[in-house]
Amino acid sequence: MPRFNKTAQELEDELIEQVLDLRATAARYDSGDHWEAKHLASCVYLLCHDATTKGRSKSLLGLTGRKHGMKFLSSRFRMPNSGQSLAGMATSLVSIIVRIDDAEYVPYLERHPDPTQMTWDSYSTWSDQPVFGERLGIRLSRRNIIFGLRNQDGGAHVDAARSDENYHGFLKFGDPGVRIEPGFGIVFGADPDKFAPVRNGVRATMRQIAWEVNETLKAIGL
């Protein structure tokens, strides 16, 4: 079957459309439509990820000649002089909003606890950097979050099962050391079988990843 190459302008137009899609989807997430995290994963994948298998998909940043040498913003937060995240949490891209009977993870966005910790990294370093579970002996990376939401949980495909145990655990149960006690708020180190998990961890993390990508795109004039 013949293949018809797209022109440079067609690829440029697709890149711009995908950037606008990322931003519109992020706005919908911020308005309360948290399921849009799945769409954000697909947007980030299309913009940034180059499959290593011959003949597989190439990123729009790569196809338009921008990705080589690019640096991606990392907003990962770690407590100073510690291998732990804020308040002992295993997460590093989100914080927690606490209510009387509920709590949920929320992305930092521009409200970073310590902007001096932000770094600019190569795509491979940024993609493979752990964003959940380091103090638990887990290395759940941005790539794991993006691929899980896109490939298994509805961003582009839906699978009947999840293949990544750590991703599944974070999605279903959050940080096992942080739980909700009704009438009190969050408790650390509580029995995970007796208290409810803090919700929205994977989706909030994906929103922060999308924020990082958007800041990266702005830095190169997009």
N, C-alpha and C positions, 0 to 999 in steps of 0.2 A: 504494500500500500504506500503510495507516495506521501511524503511529508513536505509541508509548505512552511518555510521559516517565516516567523514574524519579523516585521521591520523593527528597527531600533525605536522608532516613534511609538509603535504599537506596544512594545514592552514598557516604554516610559509611561504611557497612558495607563497601563495596567498597574504599574507600581503606584502611581498617584492615586488611582481608585482604591487600591488596597490600603494605602495610608489613610485615606479619608474614611474607609470602612472601619479600620482600627479605632479611629477617634470617635466615630459615631457610635460604635459598639461600646466603647469605654463610657461614653456619656449615658447610654442606656443602663449600663451596669450601675453607674453612680446614682441614677434615679431610682434604683431599687430592683431592677431586673437582673438579679445575680446569676441567673442561668446563662446570661450572655458570656460568662466566663468560658463556656465551650466555644463560642464564636471567636472570642479573643484568642484562644489557643490556635484556632485555624488561621486567623489573620497573622499571628506571629510566625507560625510555621511557614506560610506562603511567602512572607517577607524575608525570613532569615535562614531557613533550614535548607541545606544542600544534602540530598541523599548521597551516600557513598557508593551505592550499587550502580554499576554502569547502566545508563539509559533511564535512571529514575529521575525524580523531580529535582529541579534547581530553584534556588531562591530568586525572588524578584530583585533583591539587592545584588545578587551575583550576576543575574542575567543582564542587568543594566550597568555592570561594571563598577559598582560602588562598594561591594562587600570587602574586597581585598584590602587589608590594612586597616579596616574599620575598628574602632574601639567602642565597646558597648558599656553603658553605665550600669554599675552594680550598686544597688542601694541596700545591700545586706548589712544588717546591724548586729553587732556583738557587743556584749558588756565589756567595758575596758578591763584589761588584765584578766580576762576570763574566756573560757571556751564556750560560755553559755550565752543565750539570748536574753532579751529583756525579761526580768522577773523570773529567770530560770526556765523560761519556755524553750521548747525545742525548735521553735520557728524563728526565722530571721528577716522576713519581709513583711510581717504583719504585726499588729498590736491587738489588744482585746478591749472591746467596749463591755462594761459590766453593768447589768441592771439587777433589780431585786431578785427576780426569779429566772434570769436568763443572761447569757453572755454570748458574744460572737466575735470572730476574728474580723478585723478590718485592715485594708491596705494602708501603708504609711502615706502613699502618694508623695506630695511635697512636704508633708509634716514629719520629716525624718528626725529621730531623736538626736542624732549626731551627724550632721552633714559632712564633717571632716572624715568620716569613715567611708564615704562613697569613693569608688575607684572606677577607672576606665580600663576594661580588659578586652583581650581578643575574644572573638566569638566562641571559640572552643572552651576557653577558660570560663567565660560567663555562662555558657550553656551547661557545662558540667559542674559548676559550683554548687555545693549542697546548700539548700535553703530550708530544709527541715530535717531534724533528727540527729544532728551531729553528737549531741551529748548523750543520745540513746544508742550510739553505735550504728546509726542509720545515715546513709548519704542519699537523701532524696533531692535530686537536682532540678534545675529549671527544665531541663530536657525531659525528665521523668514526668513533671507536671504537665508540660505542653503535650507530650505524646499521649499521656493517659486521657486527658480531656478530649483531645482531637481524635485519637484512633480508637478509643474504646467507649467513651462516654458521650458521644453525640456531636462533637465538633465537626467531624467529617464521616465518622463511622460509629456504629453501635455494636458492641460485642456482648454476648450473653455472660461472659466472665472476664475478670481482670487478671492480667498475667503478672502484674507487679505487686507483690505482697505489701511493700512499704507504702506505695501509692494508695492501695486499697485501704490500708489501716489508717492513713492520715485522712482520707476522704470520709470514712465511716466513723472513726473514733477520735479524730483529732490528736492532740498531744496527750498521751496516757497519763502524764503527771499533772495535768490541769483539768479540773472538773468543776461543775456547777453544783452548789449546795443551795436549794431553794430557800429564800428568805435571808441568805447570807451573801451570796455572790460566788466568786470563784475561790477554790481552794487548791493548794499545791500538794502533790504527793498523796492525794486521796485515793481510796480504793476505786479503781475504774469500773468495778462491777456494781457499785452502790450509788454512784453519782453520774449525772449526764455529762456528755462531752461538750466542749465549746464547739459551736457549729461554724460552718462556712470556711474552714481552713484552706482547702484546696482552691476554692473559688476566689477568696481574697488574695491568696498568693498569686494566682494567675492574673488578677487585676494589677497587682504591683509589678509583675513581670511586664505586662503591657505598658504600664507607666514608664518603666525603664526603657523599653523599646521606643516609645514615643519621644522621650527626651533624647535618645540616641539619634533618632531621625531628625529632630529639630537641630541637633548639633551639626548635621551635614547639610542643612538647608532645606529639608523637606517639611 
